[in-house]
Amino acid sequence: MSNQVDPYSNYLNIETIQTIDKLNLPIRQKHHVRILAHCLVILKSTYKDDASSSEEEKILREWCDNQSKQFNDKKFNDLLYEQLSSASTKLSNFSRKIGKNINDLNIEDLIALVQEC
C-alpha cells in the first residue's frame, strides 16, 4: 500500500491510522488525533502557502460547499465548515507556538497537541 494520501478516496493512509491506533493514549485522545490528522490533510490539500487568512476562509468554505452538495443540507455544510475552521484555528495556533508552518505539522505534533489539551 502506498504511503501517499489519495485525496479522492481516503484522507488518511493506513499507516497513519495504524500509528495512531498503536499509541499509548486513551481512546478519546486517539480519536482526537485521528480527527486532527484528517483535518490537517484536508487543510494541506486546500490551503496555499501565500494565502491570507480571509483567502483561506474562502477556500475552506468552497471546499465544504463542494463536499456537502451531495447532501443538499445547509446545516450540514455550516457545521462542517465550523468544525474544520475550528480545527484550522487550533492547528494554526499550535504550529505558531512550536515555530512550524501548518503544512509542516506531522503526527508527532498532533500527538503533542492532543496531550497538551
Secondary structure, DSSP 8 states (H G I E B T S, - for coil): --SS-BTTTBSS-HHHHHHHHTSSS-HHHHHHHHHHHHHHHHHHHH--TT--HHHHHHHHHHHHHHHHTTTT-HHHHHHHHHHHHHHHHHHHHHHHHTT--GGG--HHHHHHHHHH-
